């Protein structure tokens, strides 16, 4: 079961979402006008150019879920 979805919106209407699957330790990344990217057991997620400087420690997230 996929349990977490995080969205971020910047003033230029760029959209990014993370769909976190803690059971399989996968993250699907959704970006405007780009194909979905699936990461297997990522250590970190970056806010890229939408949330500059933001880094999410996925190992801590996976351990807490």
PyMOL commands that set and color helices and strands:
alter all, ss='L'
color gray80, all
select helices_A, chain A and resi 58-64
alter helices_A, ss='H'
color red, helices_A
select strands_A, chain A and resi 4-9+15-21+26-31+37-40+44-46+55-57
alter strands_A, ss='S'
color yellow, strands_A
deselect
rebuild
show_as cartoon
